[in-house]
Amino acid sequence: YSNKGIDKTIALMEQAYNEKPFKKFYIYSIKTDTDAGFQRILSDTASKTEIRDVFYIEESESAAGYTIADKIASLKAAVADNYEQATPRNVWVIPYGTLSEAVTDATNVAPEATIVTQFTTLTTPTGSGRLGLIMPDLNIAGAIMGKIIGRNYDEEIGHEQLNIAVESLTYNFTDSQMLTLLNAGVTFVRKERVNGISGYRIVAGVSTSFKESAADGLLISRSIADELLRQVRYAAEVELKSKETKNAIVYLQTECNSIIADFVANNDVIAAGTKLTVSESSTPYTINIAGTIQPVGTILMINVDATINA
């Protein structure tokens, strides 16, 4: 965040806004010991635009003892300092990082300038993982749906195939929450290009990926799965009609890290080693629970070592 870089960022944002007004923007941070850049971007863009939402995605690896907790504290100060002169807005701080940098905090800075920092730590067999943001507001959850996804694209993809991968989740929305988002028109199908080949990824929540371990799996109800597949089929049909890929193979991966099964809708902690067997038509899926399923607010955190017996 050099001054020159900040000036360029602000100028580009103002130019983009003037060409086509938008109501929110995302800041992907680099490691830095100061938040002067964020404060300037916040105040300068507020005076020149009507942007309502700022999503600040922060890599939470600490530098020289500067932790994500310090980052959040200074961001709170930045919002407070600029609030009087700024357009009323929401500032959403979205850290991601390792378990050692986990933060649990939720602080209202001002009625219309709220930093939400509600997190849960993830536990995997290797002790590694990512921080996940729990979204208490479905509207905001829908707004940033799919923006933070796993960065590992290691699926085997054949030539001229459309890949449909179910993103592994560290937690899920409940059925009612998912249906609320679906009814609001939120799409959970995200088009991607992997190794130059078009594909679709189902994003069933604001998710992170930790494929270095075996402790990820997707647990959603059949009704939700049907809706996701409907969206995928529609997206694939549009793709097939619009490009010369009519012989493309559309398939759904069912691997250890991409399982469609019934959602476990209870608030009990399931003991390690508990087996959950789910059957759909003639295709049974056996899921071995290696961790626990426990309630986190209204959202269940799911930690499983999943194997499929088809």
C-alpha positions in Angstrom: 0.0 0.0 0.0 2.2 2.8 -1.2 0.7 6.3 -1.5 1.1 6.0 -5.3 -0.7 2.7 -5.3 -3.5 4.0 -3.1 -4.0 7.1 -5.4 -4.2 4.8 -8.4 -6.7 2.5 -6.6 -8.9 5.5 -5.7 -8.7 7.0 -9.2 -9.6 3.6 -10.8 -12.5 3.2 -8.5 -13.8 6.7 -9.1 -13.4 6.2 -12.9 -15.3 2.9 -12.7 -18.0 4.4 -10.6 -18.5 7.3 -13.0 -18.8 4.9 -16.0 -21.3 2.7 -14.3 -22.4 3.4 -10.7 -22.1 0.5 -8.3 -23.1 0.1 -4.7 -20.4 -2.1 -3.3 -16.7 -2.9 -3.8 -14.2 -5.4 -2.5 -10.7 -4.8 -1.2 -8.3 -7.7 -1.3 -5.6 -6.7 1.2 -1.9 -7.5 1.2 0.2 -7.9 4.3 0.7 -4.5 5.8 1.3 -3.0 9.3 -0.8 0.0 8.6 -4.4 0.7 7.7 -3.8 4.2 6.3 -4.5 2.9 2.8 -7.8 1.5 3.8 -8.8 4.6 5.7 -8.0 6.8 2.7 -9.9 4.5 0.3 -12.8 4.5 2.7 -13.0 8.3 3.1 -12.1 9.4 -0.4 -14.4 7.0 -2.2 -17.2 7.9 0.3 -16.9 11.6 -0.6 -16.9 10.9 -4.4 -19.4 8.0 -4.7 -22.5 6.5 -3.2 -21.0 3.2 -2.5 -22.9 1.5 0.2 -21.0 -1.7 1.1 -17.3 -2.3 1.5 -16.1 -5.9 1.7 -12.6 -6.0 3.1 -11.0 -9.4 2.5 -7.9 -9.6 4.6 -5.2 -12.2 4.6 -4.8 -12.8 8.3 -1.3 -14.0 8.4 0.4 -11.7 11.0 3.4 -9.7 10.1 5.9 -8.7 12.8 3.4 -9.5 15.5 0.7 -7.5 13.9 -2.3 -9.8 14.2 -5.7 -9.8 12.7 -7.1 -8.6 16.0 -5.0 -5.5 15.6 -6.3 -5.2 12.0 -9.9 -5.3 13.1 -9.3 -2.8 15.9 -7.7 -0.3 13.5 -10.4 -0.9 10.9 -13.0 -0.1 13.5 -11.2 3.1 14.2 -11.0 3.9 10.5 -14.7 3.5 10.1 -15.4 5.6 13.2 -13.0 8.3 12.1 -14.6 8.6 8.7 -18.2 8.0 9.6 -19.3 11.6 9.9 -18.0 12.5 6.4 -18.7 9.2 4.8 -21.8 8.0 3.1 -23.6 5.6 5.5 -22.4 2.2 4.6 -21.7 -1.3 5.9 -18.0 -2.4 6.2 -17.7 -6.1 6.2 -14.3 -7.4 7.4 -13.7 -10.9 6.0 -10.5 -12.4 7.2 -9.1 -15.8 6.3 -6.1 -17.5 7.6 -4.8 -20.2 9.9 -6.2 -21.5 13.2 -3.6 -19.7 15.2 -5.1 -16.4 14.0 -8.7 -17.2 14.8 -10.8 -14.3 16.0 -14.1 -14.2 17.7 -15.7 -10.7 17.8 -18.8 -8.9 16.9 -18.8 -5.1 17.3 -21.2 -2.4 16.2 -19.3 0.7 15.4 -22.3 2.8 14.3 -25.9 1.9 13.3 -25.0 2.1 9.6 -21.3 1.2 9.8 -21.0 -2.2 11.2 -18.0 -4.4 11.2 -19.1 -8.0 11.5 -16.4 -10.4 12.7 -18.1 -13.6 13.7 -15.9 -16.6 13.1 -15.6 -20.2 14.0 -12.3 -22.1 14.1 -12.1 -25.3 12.0 -10.6 -28.5 13.3 -9.1 -31.0 11.0 -7.1 -34.2 11.6 -4.0 -32.3 10.6 -4.8 -29.3 12.7 -4.8 -27.0 9.7 -7.7 -25.2 8.2 -9.2 -21.9 7.3 -11.3 -19.3 9.0 -14.9 -19.1 7.8 -17.2 -16.1 8.1 -20.6 -16.9 9.6 -23.1 -14.6 7.9 -26.0 -13.7 10.2 -27.7 -11.6 7.6 -29.1 -13.5 4.6 -29.2 -10.5 2.4 -25.5 -9.8 2.9 -24.8 -13.5 2.6 -26.4 -13.5 -0.7 -24.5 -10.4 -1.8 -21.1 -12.0 -1.3 -22.1 -15.5 -2.2 -19.4 -17.3 -4.0 -16.9 -14.5 -3.6 -14.7 -16.4 -1.2 -14.2 -19.9 -2.4 -11.5 -22.6 -2.3 -8.5 -21.8 -4.4 -7.6 -25.4 -5.2 -8.6 -26.5 -8.7 -7.2 -30.0 -8.8 -10.1 -31.8 -10.4 -9.4 -34.1 -13.4 -11.1 -32.6 -16.3 -11.2 -34.2 -19.7 -11.1 -32.4 -23.1 -14.4 -30.6 -24.0 -16.0 -31.5 -20.7 -18.0 -29.2 -18.6 -17.0 -29.8 -15.0 -19.5 -29.4 -12.3 -17.8 -29.6 -8.9 -19.6 -29.3 -5.6 -17.5 -27.1 -3.5 -16.6 -28.6 -0.2 -17.9 -26.6 2.7 -16.7 -26.1 6.3 -20.3 -25.3 7.3 -23.7 -24.9 5.7 -26.8 -22.9 5.8 -29.9 -24.7 7.0 -32.6 -25.7 4.6 -34.8 -22.8 5.4 -31.9 -20.3 5.0 -30.9 -21.9 1.7 -34.4 -21.8 0.4 -34.7 -18.1 1.5 -31.6 -17.3 -0.6 -32.8 -19.4 -3.6 -36.2 -17.7 -3.5 -34.5 -14.4 -3.4 -32.9 -15.3 -6.7 -29.4 -16.0 -5.4 -27.6 -18.3 -7.8 -25.3 -21.0 -6.4 -23.8 -21.9 -9.8 -20.5 -20.2 -10.6 -19.0 -20.5 -14.1 -15.2 -21.0 -14.1 -12.5 -21.9 -16.5 -10.1 -24.5 -15.2 -7.0 -25.2 -17.3 -8.7 -23.5 -20.2 -11.9 -25.5 -20.0 -15.3 -24.1 -19.1 -17.0 -25.5 -16.1 -19.5 -24.9 -13.3 -18.9 -24.9 -9.6 -21.8 -25.2 -7.2 -21.2 -22.8 -4.4 -23.6 -23.7 -1.6 -22.5 -21.1 0.8 -19.7 -18.7 1.6 -17.1 -21.4 1.7 -13.4 -22.1 2.2 -11.5 -25.1 1.1 -8.9 -27.1 2.9 -8.2 -30.0 0.5 -4.9 -30.8 2.1 -6.9 -32.8 4.6 -9.7 -35.3 4.3 -12.0 -33.5 6.6 -14.3 -31.8 4.2 -17.6 -32.8 2.8 -20.9 -31.3 1.7 -24.0 -32.2 3.5 -27.2 -30.7 2.0 -30.7 -31.9 1.7 -32.1 -33.6 -1.4 -34.5 -30.7 -2.0 -31.6 -28.3 -2.0 -29.5 -30.6 -4.1 -32.3 -30.8 -6.7 -32.4 -27.0 -6.9 -28.7 -26.8 -7.3 -28.7 -29.4 -10.0 -31.5 -27.6 -11.7 -29.4 -24.4 -11.8 -26.5 -26.4 -13.1 -28.5 -28.0 -15.9 -29.9 -24.6 -16.9 -26.4 -23.0 -16.9 -25.1 -26.0 -18.9 -27.9 -25.7 -21.4 -27.2 -22.0 -22.0 -23.5 -22.9 -22.4 -24.2 -25.7 -24.8 -26.5 -23.5 -26.9 -24.2 -20.5 -27.0 -20.9 -22.2 -27.9 -19.6 -25.0 -30.0 -19.5 -27.5 -27.2 -22.7 -29.5 -27.8 -20.8 -32.7 -27.4 -19.6 -31.7 -23.9 -20.2 -34.1 -21.1 -21.9 -32.7 -18.1 -21.4 -34.6 -15.0 -21.4 -34.2 -11.2 -18.4 -35.3 -9.3 -19.1 -37.5 -6.3 -15.8 -37.7 -4.5 -14.6 -37.5 -0.9 -14.8 -33.8 -0.9 -18.0 -33.3 -2.9 -20.9 -35.3 -1.4 -24.6 -34.7 -1.7 -26.4 -36.3 1.2 -29.2 -35.5 3.6 -28.5 -32.5 5.8 -28.1 -33.4 9.4 -30.6 -31.1 11.0 -30.1 -31.5 14.7 -28.3 -29.7 17.5 -26.6 -32.7 19.1 -22.9 -33.2 19.0 -22.2 -36.4 17.1 -19.4 -38.4 18.6 -16.3 -39.1 16.6 -16.5 -42.3 14.6 -20.3 -42.1 14.3 -21.5 -43.5 11.0 -24.3 -41.8 9.1 -25.9 -43.8 6.3 -28.0 -41.9 3.8 -29.8 -43.6 0.9 -31.3 -41.8 -2.1 -33.1 -44.1 -4.6 -30.7 -47.0 -5.2 -27.6 -45.1 -4.5 -26.6 -45.2 -0.8 -23.8 -43.0 0.5 -22.1 -43.9 3.8 -20.5 -41.0 5.6 -18.1 -41.7 8.4 -18.0 -38.9 10.8 -14.4 -38.4 11.9 -15.0 -35.1 13.8 -18.2 -33.5 15.2 -21.3 -31.8 14.0 -22.1 -29.0 16.3 -24.3 -25.9 16.4 -22.7 -22.5 15.7 -25.5 -20.0 16.2 -28.2 -21.0 13.7 -25.6 -22.6 11.3 -24.2 -26.1 11.8 -20.4 -26.5 11.5 -19.7 -29.7 9.8 -16.4 -31.6 10.1 -16.3 -35.0 8.5 -14.0 -37.6 7.0 -16.2 -38.8 4.2 -16.0 -42.0 2.3 -18.5 -43.0 -0.3 -19.9 -46.5 -0.8 -22.0 -46.3 -4.0 
